[in-house]
Amino acid sequence: MPCLLHSLLPLSSTPKPLLFANSSVTSGPFAADSQRPVSFHTVTAVSKTKSETRINNKTEDDYHATLKALNSKGRFPRKSLGQHYMLNSEVNDQLVAAADVQEGDLVVEIGPGTGSLTNVLVNSGATVLAIEKDPYMAALVTERFSSLDGVKVINVLGLRYALVASIAMKYRNVVMYQLHLQVLQEDFTKCHIRSHLSTVSQSGRNSSGVKPQYAKVVSNLPFNISTEVIKQLLPMGDIFAEVILLLQEEAAVRMVDSSLRSSEYRPINIFINFYSEPEYKFKVPRTNFFPQPKVDAAVVSFRLKQPVDYPPVSSAKSFFSMVNCAFNGKRKMLRKTLQHICSPPEIEEALVSAGLPSTSRPEELALDDFVRLHNSIVKA
């Protein structure tokens, strides 16, 4: 009986390069597709010295400052968007320190809210792409940083990235063009992140004047999209070096702990360890947020693997299809849960070939075990 996994194998496992129209970035980690958003706000600084480009804004983002910012827009945190705003600037400092953000780094922030974490990132000297779904909060963050000394604000609506790029090229012989912050009003889970990074990376420079090779993600993430965002980001080791997220503590512990035979051991653990090296950093009590959530939070670091370092499987798509099928009956034997892929005798043979007991259950297999099992099934 032929295995269904063979039908999931792609014709080629080599990813196709993504190009960005009217951009000099046609290869490397920031090569992008031609899709562009139709609405975004850009905050830029034009200066001649590195010291002049540093933004000095040490406003404390405490409870009163947060309420004042929200009231200025007549806004209240929206539960549907998972909005919980950070009230403790020290937590933001620790979050940025955990990511080891250096001057010249290119950082993506998802859900900047009132801009409290954005403030720390910009002051660290990073070039920040802040992606905000709520148009009111996107406007609030743009306004917050538009009044800083030495910063020029360009609000672009309905135009394409090529215009911003052409502005930089036009004046490149007159002054140094330094992009500090771009606020993009868009749903991150639906945006073309490679295209956005392509544009931002053209302006971002580190202290030696060289574009950062890989970007980072640092975010106080809306809790209700954490799993979706992680699944979207972790396979992007070709453009991101590290992803630092503030998550619900329970979810953070579950994602980092890959203990076998645990009730929390799930396909997401296999996925995370396939693409990254996760590490629990520190706990953040719920009292640091407004409105106060019902659970505590925690910061997790995902150090992304390069594509060449992924476990050796012929197809990631067929591999994760097998893993998901295996966990449909977590405590059942694999010869039962995978029987729609191959016959039970074939599954038993593949298990033995992979050096595993023929009575194995999914909760007993680590990432390497699943990799060997998948490869044994494919060869059958």
C-alpha positions as CSV (number, residue, x, y, z in Angstrom):
1,M,0.0,0.0,0.0
2,P,1.6,3.3,-1.0
3,C,2.2,5.9,1.7
4,L,0.2,9.1,1.4
5,L,3.2,11.1,2.6
6,H,4.7,10.8,-0.9
7,S,1.8,12.8,-2.3
8,L,2.8,15.8,0.0
9,L,6.4,16.0,-1.2
10,P,7.1,19.1,-3.2
11,L,8.8,19.0,-6.6
12,S,11.6,21.0,-5.1
13,S,12.5,21.8,-1.5
14,T,14.6,24.8,-2.6
15,P,12.7,28.1,-1.8
16,K,12.3,30.5,-4.6
17,P,13.9,34.0,-4.2
18,L,11.4,36.8,-3.5
19,L,12.0,40.1,-5.3
20,F,11.0,43.6,-4.4
21,A,10.1,45.9,-7.3
22,N,12.2,49.1,-7.6
23,S,14.5,47.9,-4.9
24,S,18.2,47.2,-4.8
25,V,17.6,44.3,-2.4
26,T,17.2,41.3,-4.8
27,S,18.9,38.7,-2.7
28,G,19.9,37.8,0.9
29,P,17.7,37.8,4.0
30,F,15.7,40.8,3.1
31,A,14.7,39.9,-0.5
32,A,11.0,40.5,-0.8
33,D,7.9,40.0,-2.9
34,S,6.2,42.8,-4.8
35,Q,3.2,43.1,-2.5
36,R,2.9,46.4,-0.7
37,P,0.5,47.9,1.8
38,V,-1.7,50.8,0.9
39,S,-1.5,52.7,4.2
40,F,1.5,53.4,6.4
41,H,3.2,56.1,8.5
42,T,6.9,56.7,8.5
43,V,8.9,58.5,11.1
44,T,12.4,59.4,9.9
45,A,15.4,61.3,11.1
46,V,17.7,63.2,8.8
47,S,21.1,64.0,10.3
48,K,24.8,64.2,9.6
49,T,26.2,62.6,12.8
50,K,25.5,59.4,14.6
51,S,24.9,61.3,17.9
52,E,22.3,63.5,16.3
53,T,20.3,60.5,15.1
54,R,19.9,59.1,18.6
55,I,16.4,59.9,19.9
56,N,16.2,60.9,23.5
57,N,12.7,60.3,24.9
58,K,12.7,58.9,28.4
59,T,9.0,59.4,29.2
60,E,7.8,56.9,31.8
61,D,5.0,54.8,30.6
62,D,3.1,54.3,33.9
63,Y,-0.6,54.0,34.6
64,H,-1.4,57.7,34.3
65,A,0.6,58.2,31.1
66,T,-1.1,55.2,29.5
67,L,-4.6,56.4,30.4
68,K,-3.7,59.9,29.1
69,A,-2.5,58.5,25.8
70,L,-5.6,56.4,25.4
71,N,-8.0,59.2,26.4
72,S,-6.3,61.5,23.8
73,K,-7.8,59.2,21.2
74,G,-11.0,58.4,23.0
75,R,-9.9,54.8,23.2
76,F,-10.2,51.9,25.6
77,P,-8.4,48.6,25.4
78,R,-10.2,46.2,23.0
79,K,-10.6,42.7,24.2
80,S,-11.2,41.4,20.7
81,L,-7.6,42.6,19.8
82,G,-6.1,41.2,23.0
83,Q,-4.9,44.7,24.1
84,H,-3.1,44.8,27.4
85,Y,-0.8,47.8,27.8
86,M,2.5,47.7,29.7
87,L,2.6,50.0,32.7
88,N,6.2,49.3,33.8
89,S,9.1,50.8,31.8
90,E,11.5,48.5,33.6
91,V,9.9,45.5,32.1
92,N,10.4,47.0,28.7
93,D,14.0,47.6,29.5
94,Q,14.4,44.0,30.5
95,L,12.6,42.8,27.3
96,V,15.0,44.8,25.1
97,A,18.0,43.6,27.2
98,A,16.9,40.0,26.7
99,A,16.9,40.6,23.0
100,D,20.4,42.2,23.2
101,V,19.2,45.0,20.9
102,Q,22.2,47.0,19.7
103,E,22.5,50.3,17.8
104,G,21.8,49.6,14.2
105,D,19.7,46.5,14.7
106,L,16.6,46.1,12.6
107,V,13.7,45.2,14.9
108,V,10.1,44.3,14.2
109,E,7.6,45.1,16.9
110,I,4.1,43.6,16.7
111,G,1.3,45.5,18.4
112,P,3.2,48.6,19.7
113,G,0.0,49.9,21.5
114,T,0.9,53.3,23.1
115,G,4.5,53.0,22.1
116,S,6.1,52.2,25.5
117,L,8.3,49.3,24.2
118,T,8.8,51.2,20.9
119,N,10.3,54.0,23.0
120,V,12.9,51.8,24.5
121,L,13.8,50.2,21.2
122,V,14.2,53.5,19.4
123,N,16.4,54.8,22.3
124,S,18.6,51.8,22.0
125,G,19.5,52.9,18.5
126,A,17.5,50.3,16.6
127,T,15.6,50.8,13.4
128,V,12.1,49.8,14.3
129,L,9.2,48.5,12.1
130,A,6.1,48.7,14.4
131,I,3.1,46.8,13.0
132,E,-0.2,47.8,14.5
133,K,-3.7,46.5,13.5
134,D,-5.7,49.2,15.4
135,P,-5.6,52.4,13.2
136,Y,-6.2,54.6,16.3
137,M,-3.1,53.2,18.1
138,A,-1.0,53.4,14.9
139,A,-1.9,57.1,14.8
140,L,-1.1,57.5,18.5
141,V,2.4,56.0,18.1
142,T,3.1,58.1,15.1
143,E,2.1,61.3,16.9
144,R,4.1,60.3,20.0
145,F,7.4,60.2,18.1
146,S,6.7,63.0,15.6
147,S,7.4,65.7,18.2
148,L,10.9,64.5,19.0
149,D,13.9,66.8,18.3
150,G,15.7,66.1,15.1
151,V,12.9,63.9,13.7
152,K,11.0,64.6,10.5
153,V,7.6,62.9,10.0
154,I,6.5,61.6,6.6
155,N,2.9,60.4,6.5
156,V,2.3,58.4,3.4
157,L,-1.2,57.3,2.5
158,G,-2.1,55.3,-0.6
159,L,1.4,55.5,-1.9
160,R,4.0,52.7,-2.5
161,Y,7.2,52.0,-0.7
162,A,9.1,52.9,-3.9
163,L,8.4,56.6,-3.2
164,V,10.1,56.4,0.2
165,A,13.0,54.6,-1.3
166,S,13.3,57.2,-4.0
167,I,13.4,60.0,-1.4
168,A,16.3,58.3,0.3
169,M,18.2,57.9,-3.0
170,K,17.5,61.5,-4.1
171,Y,19.1,63.0,-1.1
172,R,21.8,60.4,-0.4
173,N,24.6,62.8,-1.5
174,V,23.3,65.7,0.6
175,V,22.7,64.2,4.1
176,M,22.7,60.7,5.6
177,Y,19.2,59.2,5.5
178,Q,18.4,57.3,8.7
179,L,15.1,55.5,9.2
180,H,14.5,55.1,12.9
181,L,10.8,54.1,13.1
182,Q,8.1,53.1,10.7
183,V,4.6,52.5,12.0
184,L,2.6,50.2,9.7
185,Q,-1.1,50.0,10.2
186,E,-1.8,46.4,9.2
187,D,-2.7,43.0,10.6
188,F,0.6,41.3,11.1
189,T,-0.8,37.8,10.4
190,K,-1.8,39.0,6.9
191,C,1.0,41.3,6.0
192,H,3.9,40.7,3.6
193,I,6.7,41.0,6.2
194,R,9.5,40.3,3.7
195,S,8.4,43.3,1.5
196,H,8.3,45.6,4.5
197,L,11.7,44.5,5.8
198,S,13.2,45.0,2.4
199,T,12.3,48.7,2.4
200,V,13.3,49.3,6.0
201,S,16.6,47.6,5.6
202,Q,17.6,49.9,2.8
203,S,17.7,52.8,5.3
204,G,18.7,50.9,8.4
205,R,22.5,51.0,9.1
206,N,24.5,49.8,12.1
207,S,27.4,51.8,13.6
208,S,29.8,50.7,10.9
209,G,27.4,51.8,8.2
210,V,26.5,48.2,7.1
211,K,23.0,46.9,6.9
212,P,22.1,44.4,9.6
213,Q,22.3,40.9,8.2
214,Y,19.4,39.5,10.2
215,A,16.5,41.2,11.9
216,K,15.0,40.6,15.4
217,V,11.4,40.5,16.6
218,V,10.7,42.1,20.0
219,S,7.1,42.3,21.1
220,N,4.6,42.5,23.9
221,L,2.4,40.3,21.8
222,P,-1.5,40.4,22.0
223,F,-2.2,37.1,23.8
224,N,-4.9,36.0,21.4
225,I,-2.6,35.7,18.4
226,S,0.5,34.3,20.0
227,T,0.4,30.8,18.5
228,E,-0.5,32.1,15.1
229,V,2.4,34.6,15.1
230,I,4.9,32.0,16.4
231,K,3.9,29.6,13.5
232,Q,4.4,32.5,11.1
233,L,7.7,33.7,12.4
234,L,9.8,30.7,13.4
235,P,10.2,29.3,9.8
236,M,11.8,32.6,8.9
237,G,15.3,31.9,10.0
238,D,16.6,33.2,6.7
239,I,15.6,36.8,7.7
240,F,15.3,36.7,11.6
241,A,18.0,35.8,14.0
242,E,15.9,35.9,17.2
243,V,12.3,36.3,18.3
244,I,11.6,37.7,21.8
245,L,8.0,37.6,22.8
246,L,6.0,38.4,26.0
247,L,3.4,35.7,26.2
248,Q,0.9,34.3,28.7
249,E,3.0,32.5,31.3
250,E,1.2,29.2,30.9
251,A,1.7,29.3,27.2
252,A,5.3,30.3,27.6
253,V,6.1,27.4,29.9
254,R,4.2,24.9,27.6
255,M,6.2,26.1,24.6
256,V,9.6,25.8,26.2
257,D,9.0,22.6,28.1
258,S,9.4,19.6,25.8
259,S,9.2,16.9,28.5
260,L,8.0,13.6,27.1
261,R,4.9,11.9,28.5
262,S,3.6,15.3,29.7
263,S,0.0,16.3,29.3
264,E,1.2,19.6,27.7
265,Y,3.4,17.8,25.1
266,R,1.9,18.7,21.7
267,P,2.7,19.2,18.0
268,I,3.6,22.9,18.7
269,N,6.5,21.6,20.8
270,I,7.8,19.7,17.8
271,F,7.3,22.7,15.6
272,I,9.1,25.1,17.9
273,N,12.1,22.8,18.4
274,F,12.2,22.1,14.6
275,Y,12.7,25.7,13.8
276,S,14.3,27.3,16.9
277,E,16.0,26.9,20.3
278,P,13.4,28.3,22.9
279,E,14.4,29.7,26.3
280,Y,12.2,30.9,29.1
281,K,13.6,34.3,30.2
282,F,11.6,35.8,33.1
283,K,8.1,36.1,34.5
284,V,6.1,39.3,34.3
285,P,3.3,39.6,37.0
286,R,-0.2,40.6,35.7
287,T,-0.2,43.8,37.8
288,N,2.2,45.4,35.2
289,F,-0.6,45.6,32.6
290,F,-3.7,47.7,31.9
291,P,-6.3,46.3,31.9
292,Q,-5.0,43.7,34.2
293,P,-5.3,40.2,32.6
294,K,-6.4,37.1,34.6
295,V,-3.0,35.5,34.2
296,D,0.7,36.4,34.5
297,A,3.0,36.7,31.5
298,A,6.5,35.6,30.7
299,V,9.2,36.5,28.2
300,V,10.4,33.7,25.9
301,S,13.4,33.8,23.5
302,F,13.3,31.8,20.3
303,R,16.7,31.7,18.7
304,L,15.9,30.8,15.1
305,K,17.8,28.1,13.2
306,Q,19.1,28.7,9.7
307,P,17.4,26.6,7.0
308,V,20.5,24.5,6.6
309,D,20.3,23.5,10.3
310,Y,16.7,22.2,10.2
311,P,16.3,18.5,10.9
312,P,16.9,16.5,7.7
313,V,13.4,15.7,6.4
314,S,12.5,15.5,2.7
315,S,9.5,17.8,3.2
316,A,8.6,19.9,6.2
317,K,5.0,19.9,5.0
318,S,4.7,16.1,5.0
319,F,6.6,15.9,8.2
320,F,4.2,18.2,10.2
321,S,1.3,16.5,8.5
322,M,2.5,13.2,10.0
323,V,3.1,14.8,13.5
324,N,-0.4,16.3,13.6
325,C,-1.9,13.0,12.6
326,A,0.1,11.2,15.3
327,F,-1.2,13.5,18.0
328,N,-4.9,13.1,17.0
329,G,-4.8,10.2,19.4
330,K,-2.1,11.2,21.8
331,R,-2.2,8.1,24.0
332,K,-2.9,5.7,21.2
333,M,-0.2,3.7,19.5
334,L,1.2,5.2,16.3
335,R,0.3,2.2,14.3
336,K,-3.3,3.2,15.1
337,T,-3.1,7.0,14.7
338,L,-1.1,6.8,11.4
339,Q,-3.0,4.0,9.8
340,H,-4.6,6.3,7.2
341,I,-1.1,7.2,6.0
342,C,0.2,3.7,5.9
343,S,-1.1,0.3,7.0
344,P,-0.4,-0.7,10.6
345,P,2.2,-3.3,9.6
346,E,4.1,-0.7,7.5
347,I,4.0,1.7,10.5
348,E,5.4,-1.0,12.8
349,E,8.1,-1.7,10.3
350,A,9.0,2.0,10.0
351,L,9.1,2.3,13.8
352,V,11.5,-0.6,14.1
353,S,13.6,0.8,11.2
354,A,13.8,4.1,13.1
355,G,15.0,2.3,16.3
356,L,11.7,2.7,18.1
357,P,9.4,0.2,19.7
358,S,6.6,-1.0,17.5
359,T,4.2,0.0,20.3
360,S,5.3,3.6,20.5
361,R,2.9,6.4,21.3
362,P,3.3,10.0,20.1
363,E,3.8,11.4,23.6
364,E,6.9,9.1,23.8
365,L,8.7,10.5,20.8
366,A,11.1,13.5,20.8
367,L,11.8,15.6,17.7
368,D,14.6,13.4,16.5
369,D,12.4,10.3,16.9
370,F,9.7,11.8,14.7
371,V,12.3,12.8,12.1
372,R,13.7,9.2,11.9
373,L,10.1,7.8,11.7
374,H,9.1,10.2,8.9
375,N,12.2,9.4,6.9
376,S,11.6,5.6,7.4
377,I,8.0,6.0,6.2
378,V,9.0,8.0,3.1
379,K,11.6,5.4,2.1
380,A,9.0,2.6,2.5
